[in-house]
Structure formats: C-alpha cells, structure tokens
Amino acid sequence: MATDMQLVSDVTFEAAADLSTKQFYFVKLSAANTVDVCSGATDVPCGILQNKPSAAGRPAVVRMFGISKAVADAGLSVGALIGTAADGQADAKVAGTDTTQYVVGVALTACSNAGEIVEVSLNCMNPHRAA
C-alpha cells in the first residue's frame, strides 16, 4: 500500500561557514549549535543540510530523521547502506568492511554517478558503525 505520509525531524543550527553550495550534503556538529560539512568518512553526521546558508551564523536547516535528498559520492544502488564520504556526500557503507565509519541511512533511489541526487531514508539520531 502506497502512502505519502512523512515523519521528519528538522532542526535549525547556525552555519559554521558559507554552505550555499552544500545543500543535501551530510553535516556534523562543529561547535555549540553550529554545523559544518562532514570532512572525513569517519565523521558522525548529525543530518543532511536542507537549505543553502550563505555565510557563517546563518540558519542551517538540518534533517536528522526522515526522507531526504542527498548528493551521492559515487553510484548508489537501492537499499545501499549510506553514511558520509570525506567530502560530505552520501557514500555506500559495507557492513564488516567500513567498521570505522557510520551508517545513518538507506538509499531509496539509485544513481550511476557522483554528484547525482538520490532519496534516502535517514536516521542520524541513532548512528551505528558499519560492523
């Protein structure tokens, strides 16, 4: 049975920098009430940036839970476990292999190339390692 109901959790933080080109990238907490783009595959993402804050201190809307768009780091298949790549894009995580990296979602749509936008089911409220 198809449904269009969505439960999402968006939280507004301050941007640590100009994030106007980082919409749909994974972000992490960088200071109190402040987020910046994830910069390592082992970062713990707090969510996916939903807007385009153009300077430090501007409101950054972060989706922490629910369905979101994400910019892919490489091709992704439907059902792939995902987390952040070193540049904040969505990256496939392999259980038992990427054991120092965090899984925070599942790809709901597929893509063939880096830079494409996919839909993901996201849960950054309960990140776990890809063990």
Protein Blocks (a to p, Z undefined) as FASTA:
>chain_A
ZZfbdcddddddddfbdcklmghiacddfbehiacddfbfkbccfbdcfbdcfbehiacd
ddfbdcdddddfbdcdehiacdddfkopacdddehklmmbccfbdcfbdcfbehiacddd
ddfklgcdfZZ
